[in-house]
Amino acid sequence: MTAPNRGPEVSGGPAVDELHTRLLTFVGRTSGSPRVAADAVNEPMIRHWCQAMGDWNPAYTDPDWARTGPFGQTVAPPAMLQSWTHHDRRCPTPEQSGNAEEELVAELADAGYTSVVATGCTLSIARYLTVGERVHYQATIRSISPRKSTALGEGYFITTEMRYTDDADELVGSVDFVTLRFRPRERGE
């Protein structure tokens, strides 16, 4: 009877993915000190978001209605949670040293895994944000899959939990975000 093919063997055992072993050292690490949103939650940004999304909920778009509504003031759509602290991850700044997210991306890029695609996102809301609040953001790397072969190319699925809090460090929401960091297939592969 022939043994099933389990991939290449090294010293009598399955081949070890040395990069994956290094990547696993990032699991449990954070993006460093919480990042504070550059701007407070504000009506113009809410209005622009609602126009782009076609969402005319008066709790978001009509300050007069919102004052007499269930929140007593204008609130931000829950789906805007990430927009308050969004930053350009392609351009890390000096204050981001010790940021496991940025370090992980650099490690993968150095190994040729330069492309990214989002594959899953779960948004959990603890409460609505109100105008004037300033959101804080911190991410924790939760898991990194073994190297996978996909239609896009070979890569690693990374799950990051993004936690959003207010000035009192109370949770306002979180996002579990899964991305595939991959090495694009060559033409004809």
Buried (B, 14 or more C-beta within 10 A) or exposed (E): EEEEEEEEEEEEEEEEEEBEEEBBBBBEBBBBEBBEBEEBBBBEBBBEBBEEEEBEEEBBBBEEEBEEBEEEEBBBBBEBBBBBBEEEEEEBEEEBEEBBBBBBBEBBEEBBBBBBEEBEEEBBBEEBBBBEBBBBBBBBBBBBBEBEEEEBBBBBBBBBBBBBBBEEEEEBBBBBBBBBBBBBBEEEE
